[in-house]
């Protein structure tokens, strides 16, 4: 498999704060990677480094290039939607189409116009006249009309209502994603993208807490729900996190087989959201 | 693919005042020419002298042109201070930087707008304004002494006057290029209140020099770089003597030799400084994202 992003000892400091502390990970072509972490964990910093928006220490290669030194050439193949609406408020819709068409060789204008035709967005409107949901739709219409290899999304649905969020991810999966493309997405609303992802990277305080494909999560992690009595026995198998729910105990195990554990109670593969909480709380403990 | 024309159009979309204000002024001048309250007294002898005629002709046509160009001394510094600051203030820098446009292309497009597109565009606009306004006046005052005084069309004299103004404009642009680059650098760098960041450092430096050494070299240097009358030869001995002798002010335009300023080594040193500041601006812009 080919790697589209390769980070080795990636470090970024803001003064004495280490936003990224020697982080290493790879992203392969054709995957949908969720970069998941609490606020301030370093998600956005990692994305900014990948996009060439900030200088960094360590090694980071995106499509064979150093993103900070060659941002403009990388951006021919990369698209980015930031965590807030960042389209300039004075821009008109047709101006946005004109501009992107002129500077982005992979942009297919008719496709963007097709997306926009399905919305209530008028060609002559300024961004400042659009609602937040419409601005996201406009941005998405521009981005999805670019035949890019890597799509980077930073909290793309923040502040949008449920309908827009559903629509956003549906469009993304149905009209955009294929085996040639790669998507890296950050969010702290894990549940929302849980079913989308092929890979997850948990990031906490500038370090990677977990990096796995979703298939591997099922073989590696087991969630056991047991009574207090059974839990006492199960603890000998060293769960990395546990919590009490309605008088029962939920324990999380790493690298234990289901056969080993099923004698103690109900077992299942944890959801990404549960695993995220377990990992974050477990590390903190 | 040459994307520079689109980058320039982008600037004109965002900063509409750059072309709307000059167009409004031009329209105002043409409209004013339709409703003139001319009450000018012309001496018969004055009109009889060809030199006097040339002076009045040049004065009239520069009066139609120069005010619009002077307007740029307000519009352009404002634009330069805003052009790399606004995109960080509204975070749209993340949108622009997500497109395959290099920081050098972005910075140069903005510099090109300030130093070439707008000044030369407004100059061309003034030519049309001047031609239209003087045409209207010539028709309205057909047969009056005003026409004999300076409204009679003289293509050669007109080209001569406008050529001098264009020459002066180009020299002034080259002379102010380092100032423009400095304002862009502040615009790219300042976290807030770009205007204060542009004005305070030189003022503080002047104050410190004054207090520490009791001298005023910085102030004198800045005064020298901001003044253009020397550069255009308007303050040279001959000019000053002429003014002292009570000669008509319009004679000054005739003595202006803008191209001679190209021999001034300070002009070229200034351009070198401008190049260094632009390079620095590109570096700073590469470093900037939304926070």
Interface residues (C-beta under 8 A of the other chain):
Chain A: X48 X51 X52 X53 X54 X55 X68 X71 X72 X73 X74 X75 X76 X78 X79 X80 X82 X84 X86 X87 X88 X89 X90 X91 X92 X95 X98 X99 X100 X102 X103 X104 X105 X139
Chain B: X1 X3 X5 X6 X7 X9 X10 X13 X14 X87 X90 X91 X92 X93 X94 X95 X97 X98 X99 X100 X101 X102 X103 X105 X286 X287 X289 X290
